[in-house]
Amino acid sequence: MDIFPISLKLQQQPCLVVGGGHIAYRKAVLLAKAGAVISVIAPEVDANLLEIVVQSQGQYVQATFEQQLNLHNSKSLDLRQYRLVIAATDSKFTNQQIFEVCEAENVLVNSVDDPPHCRFMVPAIVDRSPLVISIATNGTSPVLSRQIRTQLEATIPQSMGKLADFSGKWRAVVKGKISNPDERRIFWEDLYASPLKEQVFNDNIAVADQLIEQALQEWKTPKGEVYLVGAGPGDPELLTLKALRLMQQADVVIYDRLVSAPILELCRRDAEKVYVGKARSNHAVPQEGINDLLVKYAQQGKRVCRLKGGDPFIFGRGGEEIQELFASDVSFQVVPGITAASGCSAYAGIPLTHRDYAQSVRFLTGHLKEGSPELPWNELVYEHQTLVLYMGLVGLEKICQKLIEHGQRPNMPVALISKGTTPEQKVVVGTLADIASKVAEHQIQAPTLTIIGEVVELREKFFGSLEPYCKNI
């Protein structure tokens, strides 16, 4: 995060705008909406800007910024009386000078359209007061900020500010009734999902008051629940809507190493995050310990998101976890995710089935047991079938040898997809005879998915030398 977003309370607070033109006027309009007392330094001032200054009970000083510096006959103009300063002159040199003087006095300063000389940014704003949403790009793309603002304006009802006002009116009452902050958050979330919201939107405040009073009277401490959520193979845009909603409302997030950092960022920021590892032969927390954690947190009344890479029920041991939850009488939900086989193959440009190449597909685990893979080899040697191996990188050479020993042709195409669907995706193509030797050569690292079958050849036929979708993430 390059900038730290804050919301300043500027009611009756002195603020300074240096510059008297249209740009200065636009900034002053925003300050006036926030209730600031606005002063302006400029040799000439726009009539509309002067009107804002007068209405805010500020002061207009008819001079250049340099003249004010000289007039005070000191190293710098005393700007510490202002909460913030906006440099909006038509001189880049002057704006830089204003920035330097403010920096020396530790005064917040914004130099319009000059990001290197800004201590704060003025964001694009969606105003549903008292609800205010700001969008900023650290000065890199104000047009993009405005486009996002336009999208939000179209999706957030104008009446949302009424709901914020209503919530503020009842906040102290709810806090007095429900002292636990986690329970209180659940109460408000349930309330906003109820018919009360529409009553407030339609100005039926008396009805809304009755609904919240009834909800408070009927409130009971909620029971804990576990969400087994498939996070997909890595790209956050592959999350389901339900997965995102539950990730946002969970009190505790228990995640493994296959959950990408961008996906973890989408969880509720103040949720407790518990890492449980699950790398090959190196489990930060063994499966039994994970099961115990899920039960423990749920029995404390927490909403627990068990966030898994891919899909919980495809080599994710989700079945073992719900078995423990069921035995402990803990409520749970299962949210499917896009499994690595379908996500990674699609991003690598390899269809798992094709009428002319493969009429079936099998998902297999490549984990070794006592140094050797245990798979039904005779069933796997079939020309028009695609094999997808999860976690098979370490045992790849032995797996290829076994398939060849049981009759599969050595030139059967194979693809390795490392870190699929992420910006670090790497795809290496070979055959059963030579793919194992390419692992070190191309520095292939886990997590890696292995696809064996004629469909691998379609990657080059479809895309040639072009890299499919993932490079555009």
C-alpha positions as CSV (number, residue, x, y, z in Angstrom):
1,M,0.0,0.0,0.0
2,D,1.7,3.2,-1.2
3,I,-0.6,5.6,0.6
4,F,-2.5,5.5,3.9
5,P,-6.1,6.5,3.5
6,I,-7.6,8.7,6.2
7,S,-10.8,10.8,6.5
8,L,-10.1,14.3,7.9
9,K,-12.7,16.2,10.0
10,L,-12.4,19.8,8.8
11,Q,-15.5,21.4,10.2
12,Q,-14.5,24.9,11.3
13,Q,-10.9,24.1,10.6
14,P,-8.6,26.7,8.8
15,C,-7.4,25.5,5.4
16,L,-5.3,27.5,2.8
17,V,-5.6,27.4,-0.9
18,V,-2.8,29.2,-2.8
19,G,-4.1,30.2,-6.3
20,G,-7.2,32.0,-7.5
21,G,-8.2,30.2,-10.7
22,H,-10.6,27.5,-11.7
23,I,-8.5,24.6,-10.2
24,A,-8.2,26.4,-6.9
25,Y,-12.0,26.9,-7.0
26,R,-12.7,23.2,-7.6
27,K,-10.6,22.3,-4.5
28,A,-12.2,24.9,-2.4
29,V,-15.7,23.5,-3.3
30,L,-14.7,20.2,-1.7
31,L,-13.2,21.9,1.4
32,A,-16.4,23.9,1.8
33,K,-18.5,20.8,1.6
34,A,-16.4,19.5,4.5
35,G,-17.1,22.6,6.5
36,A,-13.6,24.1,6.4
37,V,-12.7,27.8,6.9
38,I,-11.0,28.6,3.6
39,S,-8.4,31.2,3.1
40,V,-6.9,32.1,-0.3
41,I,-3.6,33.7,-1.3
42,A,-3.6,34.9,-4.9
43,P,-2.9,38.1,-6.9
44,E,-6.3,37.7,-8.5
45,V,-9.2,35.5,-7.5
46,D,-12.2,34.0,-9.3
47,A,-15.5,35.5,-8.2
48,N,-17.0,32.1,-7.3
49,L,-13.9,31.3,-5.3
50,L,-14.1,34.6,-3.4
51,E,-17.7,33.9,-2.6
52,I,-16.7,30.5,-1.0
53,V,-14.1,32.3,1.0
54,V,-16.6,34.8,2.4
55,Q,-19.2,32.2,3.1
56,S,-16.7,30.0,5.0
57,Q,-15.6,33.1,7.0
58,G,-12.1,32.8,5.7
59,Q,-9.7,35.4,4.4
60,Y,-8.5,36.5,0.9
61,V,-5.0,37.8,0.7
62,Q,-4.3,39.6,-2.6
63,A,-0.7,38.7,-3.1
64,T,1.6,36.1,-4.6
65,F,2.9,33.4,-2.3
66,E,6.4,34.8,-2.7
67,Q,5.3,38.2,-1.6
68,Q,3.8,36.7,1.5
69,L,7.1,35.0,2.3
70,N,9.0,38.3,1.9
71,L,6.3,40.2,3.8
72,H,6.7,38.0,6.9
73,N,10.4,38.6,6.6
74,S,11.3,35.2,7.9
75,K,12.6,31.9,6.6
76,S,9.1,30.7,6.0
77,L,5.5,31.8,6.1
78,D,3.8,30.5,9.3
79,L,1.6,27.8,7.8
80,R,1.2,25.9,11.1
81,Q,-2.1,27.7,11.7
82,Y,-3.7,25.7,8.8
83,R,-4.8,22.0,8.9
84,L,-3.8,21.6,5.3
85,V,-2.6,23.6,2.3
86,I,-3.4,23.2,-1.4
87,A,-1.0,24.6,-4.0
88,A,-3.1,25.4,-7.0
89,T,-1.2,28.1,-8.9
90,D,-0.4,28.0,-12.6
91,S,3.3,27.9,-11.8
92,K,5.0,24.6,-11.2
93,F,7.9,26.3,-9.5
94,T,5.6,28.1,-7.1
95,N,3.7,25.0,-6.2
96,Q,7.0,23.2,-5.5
97,Q,8.1,26.1,-3.3
98,I,4.8,25.9,-1.4
99,F,5.4,22.2,-0.9
100,E,8.9,22.7,0.5
101,V,7.8,25.4,2.9
102,C,4.9,23.2,4.2
103,E,7.2,20.2,4.5
104,A,9.6,22.2,6.7
105,E,6.6,23.1,8.9
106,N,5.1,19.5,8.9
107,V,1.9,20.8,7.4
108,L,-0.1,18.5,5.1
109,V,0.2,19.8,1.5
110,N,-1.2,18.9,-1.9
111,S,0.3,20.3,-5.1
112,V,-2.4,19.8,-7.7
113,D,-1.4,17.4,-10.5
114,D,2.1,17.1,-9.2
115,P,2.3,13.8,-7.2
116,P,6.0,14.1,-6.2
117,H,5.1,17.4,-4.3
118,C,2.1,16.0,-2.4
119,R,2.0,14.9,1.2
120,F,-1.7,13.9,0.7
121,M,-3.9,13.2,-2.3
122,V,-7.4,14.5,-3.0
123,P,-9.3,11.4,-4.1
124,A,-12.2,10.9,-6.4
125,I,-15.3,11.0,-4.1
126,V,-18.6,9.2,-3.9
127,D,-20.7,11.3,-1.5
128,R,-23.5,9.7,0.3
129,S,-23.0,11.7,3.5
130,P,-22.3,10.7,6.2
131,L,-21.1,7.8,4.1
132,V,-18.2,9.0,1.9
133,I,-16.2,6.7,-0.3
134,S,-12.8,7.8,-1.7
135,I,-10.8,6.3,-4.6
136,A,-7.2,7.1,-5.1
137,T,-4.3,5.9,-7.3
138,N,-1.5,7.8,-5.6
139,G,-1.6,10.3,-8.3
140,T,-0.8,7.8,-11.1
141,S,-4.1,7.8,-12.9
142,P,-6.8,10.3,-11.8
143,V,-8.9,9.3,-14.9
144,L,-9.1,5.7,-13.7
145,S,-10.2,6.9,-10.2
146,R,-13.0,8.9,-11.8
147,Q,-14.1,5.9,-13.9
148,I,-14.3,3.7,-10.8
149,R,-16.2,6.5,-9.1
150,T,-18.7,6.5,-12.0
151,Q,-19.2,2.8,-11.6
152,L,-19.7,3.1,-7.8
153,E,-22.2,6.0,-8.3
154,A,-24.3,3.7,-10.4
155,T,-24.3,0.8,-7.9
156,I,-24.6,2.5,-4.5
157,P,-28.1,3.9,-3.8
158,Q,-28.4,7.6,-3.1
159,S,-30.3,6.7,0.1
160,M,-27.3,4.8,1.6
161,G,-26.5,7.9,3.5
162,K,-29.8,7.6,5.3
163,L,-28.9,4.2,6.4
164,A,-25.6,5.5,7.8
165,D,-27.5,8.2,9.7
166,F,-30.0,5.7,11.1
167,S,-27.2,3.4,12.2
168,G,-25.5,6.3,14.0
169,K,-28.7,7.1,15.9
170,W,-28.9,3.5,17.2
171,R,-25.2,2.8,17.6
172,A,-25.0,3.6,21.4
173,V,-28.2,1.6,22.1
174,V,-26.9,-1.4,20.3
175,K,-23.5,-1.2,22.0
176,G,-25.3,-1.0,25.3
177,K,-27.3,-4.1,24.6
178,I,-24.6,-6.2,22.8
179,S,-21.2,-5.6,24.5
180,N,-19.2,-8.1,22.5
181,P,-17.8,-6.4,19.4
182,D,-17.8,-9.5,17.3
183,E,-21.4,-10.2,18.1
184,R,-22.3,-6.6,17.5
185,R,-20.8,-6.7,14.1
186,I,-22.9,-9.8,13.3
187,F,-26.0,-8.0,14.5
188,W,-25.4,-5.1,12.2
189,E,-24.6,-7.4,9.2
190,D,-27.8,-9.3,9.7
191,L,-29.8,-6.1,10.1
192,Y,-28.4,-4.6,6.9
193,A,-29.5,-7.9,5.1
194,S,-33.0,-7.6,6.5
195,P,-36.1,-5.6,5.3
196,L,-35.0,-2.7,7.6
197,K,-32.7,-1.3,5.0
198,E,-35.6,-0.7,2.5
199,Q,-37.7,0.9,5.2
200,V,-34.9,3.4,5.8
201,F,-34.4,4.0,2.1
202,N,-38.2,4.8,1.8
203,D,-38.1,7.1,4.8
204,N,-40.3,4.8,6.9
205,I,-38.1,5.5,9.9
206,A,-40.8,4.6,12.5
207,V,-41.1,1.1,11.0
208,A,-37.4,0.8,10.9
209,D,-37.2,1.8,14.6
210,Q,-39.7,-0.9,15.4
211,L,-37.7,-3.5,13.5
212,I,-34.4,-2.8,15.2
213,E,-36.1,-2.7,18.6
214,Q,-37.6,-6.1,17.9
215,A,-34.2,-7.4,16.6
216,L,-32.5,-6.3,19.9
217,Q,-35.2,-8.0,22.0
218,E,-34.8,-11.3,20.1
219,W,-31.0,-11.2,19.9
220,K,-29.2,-14.3,21.1
221,T,-25.5,-15.0,21.1
222,P,-24.8,-16.6,17.7
223,K,-23.4,-20.1,17.4
224,G,-20.1,-20.5,15.7
225,E,-19.9,-21.8,12.1
226,V,-17.2,-23.0,9.7
227,Y,-17.0,-22.1,6.0
228,L,-14.9,-24.5,3.9
229,V,-14.1,-22.1,1.1
230,G,-12.3,-23.0,-2.1
231,A,-10.0,-20.1,-3.0
232,G,-9.2,-21.4,-6.5
233,P,-5.7,-21.8,-8.0
234,G,-4.4,-18.3,-7.4
235,D,-6.0,-15.6,-9.5
236,P,-8.4,-13.7,-7.2
237,E,-10.8,-13.0,-10.0
238,L,-11.6,-16.8,-10.0
239,L,-13.2,-16.6,-6.6
240,T,-16.9,-17.2,-6.4
241,L,-19.2,-14.4,-5.2
242,K,-20.2,-16.6,-2.2
243,A,-16.6,-17.2,-1.3
244,L,-15.8,-13.5,-1.3
245,R,-18.9,-12.8,0.9
246,L,-18.0,-15.4,3.5
247,M,-14.3,-14.3,3.5
248,Q,-15.4,-10.8,4.3
249,Q,-17.6,-11.7,7.3
250,A,-15.4,-14.4,8.9
251,D,-13.9,-13.7,12.4
252,V,-11.0,-16.2,11.8
253,V,-9.3,-17.2,8.6
254,I,-7.4,-20.5,8.6
255,Y,-5.4,-20.8,5.4
256,D,-2.8,-22.9,3.8
257,R,0.2,-22.1,1.6
258,L,-1.7,-22.5,-1.7
259,V,-3.8,-19.4,-0.9
260,S,-2.2,-16.5,-2.8
261,A,-1.4,-13.2,-1.1
262,P,-3.9,-11.2,-3.3
263,I,-6.7,-13.6,-2.2
264,L,-5.7,-13.4,1.5
265,E,-5.9,-9.6,1.1
266,L,-9.6,-9.9,0.3
267,C,-10.4,-11.4,3.7
268,R,-11.8,-9.1,6.4
269,R,-8.8,-7.0,7.5
270,D,-9.4,-7.3,11.2
271,A,-10.1,-11.1,11.1
272,E,-7.6,-13.3,12.9
273,K,-5.3,-15.0,10.3
274,V,-4.0,-18.5,11.2
275,Y,-1.5,-20.1,8.8
276,V,-1.5,-23.9,8.8
277,G,1.1,-24.5,6.1
278,K,0.6,-27.9,4.4
279,A,3.7,-28.2,2.3
280,R,5.0,-31.6,1.3
281,S,6.4,-33.4,4.4
282,N,6.4,-30.1,6.2
283,H,3.1,-29.3,7.8
284,A,3.1,-26.2,9.9
285,V,0.0,-27.7,11.6
286,P,-0.9,-31.4,11.1
287,Q,-4.3,-32.2,9.8
288,E,-5.6,-33.4,13.2
289,G,-4.5,-30.0,14.6
290,I,-6.3,-28.2,11.8
291,N,-9.5,-30.1,12.6
292,D,-9.1,-29.2,16.3
293,L,-8.6,-25.5,15.5
294,L,-11.8,-25.4,13.4
295,V,-13.8,-27.0,16.2
296,K,-12.2,-24.8,18.9
297,Y,-12.9,-21.5,17.2
298,A,-16.4,-22.4,16.2
299,Q,-17.3,-23.5,19.8
300,Q,-16.1,-20.1,20.9
301,G,-18.9,-18.6,18.7
302,K,-16.6,-17.5,15.9
303,R,-17.3,-17.6,12.2
304,V,-14.4,-19.5,10.8
305,C,-13.3,-19.4,7.1
306,R,-11.2,-22.5,6.3
307,L,-9.6,-21.1,3.1
308,K,-8.1,-23.7,0.8
309,G,-6.3,-23.5,-2.5
310,G,-8.4,-24.9,-5.3
311,D,-11.5,-26.9,-4.3
312,P,-12.0,-28.2,-0.7
313,F,-13.2,-31.6,-2.0
314,I,-10.5,-32.3,-4.6
315,F,-7.4,-33.4,-2.8
316,G,-8.1,-30.7,-0.2
317,R,-9.0,-33.0,2.7
318,G,-12.2,-31.1,3.1
319,G,-14.1,-34.4,3.7
320,E,-11.9,-35.2,6.7
321,E,-12.6,-31.7,8.2
322,I,-16.4,-31.8,7.8
323,Q,-16.3,-35.3,9.3
324,E,-14.8,-33.8,12.4
325,L,-17.2,-30.8,12.4
326,F,-20.2,-33.1,12.1
327,A,-18.9,-35.3,15.0
328,S,-18.5,-32.1,17.1
329,D,-22.0,-30.8,16.2
330,V,-20.5,-27.7,14.5
331,S,-22.5,-26.0,11.7
332,F,-20.6,-25.7,8.4
333,Q,-21.0,-24.6,4.8
334,V,-18.9,-25.8,1.8
335,V,-18.2,-23.4,-1.0
336,P,-16.7,-25.0,-4.1
337,G,-13.7,-23.5,-5.8
338,I,-12.2,-23.7,-9.2
339,T,-9.8,-26.7,-8.9
340,A,-6.3,-26.4,-10.2
341,A,-6.9,-28.8,-13.0
342,S,-9.5,-26.7,-14.7
343,G,-8.1,-23.3,-13.8
344,C,-4.4,-23.9,-14.6
345,S,-5.2,-25.9,-17.8
346,A,-7.4,-23.1,-19.1
347,Y,-4.9,-20.4,-18.3
348,A,-2.2,-22.5,-20.1
349,G,-4.3,-23.0,-23.2
350,I,-4.8,-26.8,-22.7
351,P,-8.4,-28.2,-22.9
352,L,-8.7,-31.2,-20.7
353,T,-11.1,-32.9,-23.1
354,H,-11.6,-32.7,-26.8
355,R,-13.7,-34.8,-29.1
356,D,-10.8,-35.8,-31.3
357,Y,-8.2,-36.2,-28.5
358,A,-9.6,-37.1,-25.1
359,Q,-13.0,-38.4,-24.1
360,S,-12.2,-38.7,-20.4
361,V,-10.0,-37.1,-17.8
362,R,-8.7,-38.4,-14.5
363,F,-7.5,-36.4,-11.5
364,L,-4.7,-38.2,-9.5
365,T,-2.5,-37.3,-6.6
366,G,1.2,-37.7,-7.3
367,H,2.3,-37.9,-3.7
368,L,4.8,-40.6,-2.9
369,K,4.2,-43.3,-0.3
370,E,7.4,-44.8,1.0
371,G,9.3,-43.3,-1.9
372,S,7.0,-44.7,-4.7
373,P,3.8,-43.6,-6.2
374,E,0.9,-45.9,-5.8
375,L,-1.5,-45.6,-8.7
376,P,-3.6,-48.0,-10.8
377,W,-1.1,-48.0,-13.7
378,N,-3.0,-50.4,-16.0
379,E,-6.1,-48.1,-15.9
380,L,-4.0,-45.0,-16.8
381,V,-2.5,-46.3,-20.0
382,Y,-5.2,-45.3,-22.4
383,E,-4.6,-43.2,-25.6
384,H,-7.7,-41.0,-25.5
385,Q,-7.5,-40.0,-21.9
386,T,-6.1,-37.0,-20.1
387,L,-4.3,-37.5,-16.8
388,V,-4.0,-34.6,-14.3
389,L,-1.5,-35.1,-11.5
390,Y,-1.7,-32.9,-8.4
391,M,1.4,-32.6,-6.2
392,G,3.4,-34.8,-8.5
393,L,6.6,-32.8,-9.1
394,V,8.8,-34.7,-6.7
395,G,7.7,-38.1,-8.0
396,L,7.5,-37.1,-11.6
397,E,10.4,-39.2,-12.9
398,K,9.1,-42.4,-11.3
399,I,5.6,-41.7,-12.5
400,C,6.8,-41.3,-16.1
401,Q,8.9,-44.5,-15.8
402,K,5.9,-46.4,-14.5
403,L,3.6,-45.3,-17.2
404,I,6.1,-46.3,-19.9
405,E,6.7,-49.6,-18.2
406,H,3.0,-50.3,-18.3
407,G,2.7,-49.6,-22.1
408,Q,2.3,-45.9,-22.5
409,R,4.3,-44.5,-25.5
410,P,7.4,-42.5,-24.4
411,N,6.5,-39.6,-26.7
412,M,3.1,-39.0,-25.1
413,P,2.9,-35.2,-24.6
414,V,3.3,-33.8,-21.0
415,A,2.8,-30.3,-19.7
416,L,4.0,-28.9,-16.3
417,I,2.2,-25.8,-15.1
418,S,4.0,-24.0,-12.2
419,K,2.1,-21.4,-10.1
420,G,-0.8,-21.6,-12.5
421,T,-3.2,-18.6,-13.0
422,T,-0.8,-16.2,-11.2
423,P,1.5,-13.7,-12.8
424,E,4.4,-16.1,-12.1
425,Q,2.8,-18.9,-14.2
426,K,5.3,-21.0,-16.1
427,V,4.5,-23.7,-18.6
428,V,7.0,-26.3,-19.8
429,V,6.0,-28.9,-22.4
430,G,7.8,-32.2,-23.2
431,T,7.1,-36.0,-23.4
432,L,7.0,-38.8,-20.9
433,A,10.6,-39.6,-21.9
434,D,12.1,-36.2,-21.3
435,I,9.8,-34.0,-19.1
436,A,11.6,-35.0,-15.8
437,S,14.9,-33.7,-17.1
438,K,13.3,-30.3,-17.9
439,V,12.3,-29.6,-14.3
440,A,15.8,-28.4,-13.2
441,E,16.5,-26.9,-16.6
442,H,13.5,-24.6,-16.4
443,Q,13.6,-24.1,-12.6
444,I,10.1,-25.4,-12.1
445,Q,8.8,-25.0,-8.6
446,A,5.8,-26.1,-6.6
447,P,2.9,-25.8,-6.7
448,T,3.0,-27.5,-10.1
449,L,0.2,-29.3,-12.0
450,T,1.1,-32.1,-14.5
451,I,-1.1,-32.8,-17.5
452,I,-0.4,-36.0,-19.6
453,G,-2.2,-36.6,-22.8
454,E,-2.6,-35.7,-26.5
455,V,-4.5,-32.5,-25.5
456,V,-1.2,-30.9,-24.5
457,E,-0.4,-30.6,-28.3
458,L,-3.4,-28.3,-28.7
459,R,-1.7,-25.6,-26.8
460,E,0.8,-24.9,-29.6
461,K,-1.9,-25.5,-32.3
462,F,-4.2,-22.9,-30.7
463,F,-1.7,-20.3,-29.7
464,G,1.6,-21.1,-31.5
465,S,4.4,-19.1,-29.9
466,L,1.9,-16.8,-28.1
467,E,1.6,-17.3,-24.3
468,P,-2.1,-17.8,-23.4
469,Y,-4.1,-15.8,-20.9
470,C,-2.1,-15.7,-17.8
471,K,0.5,-13.2,-18.9
472,N,-2.3,-10.7,-19.2
473,I,-3.2,-10.8,-15.5
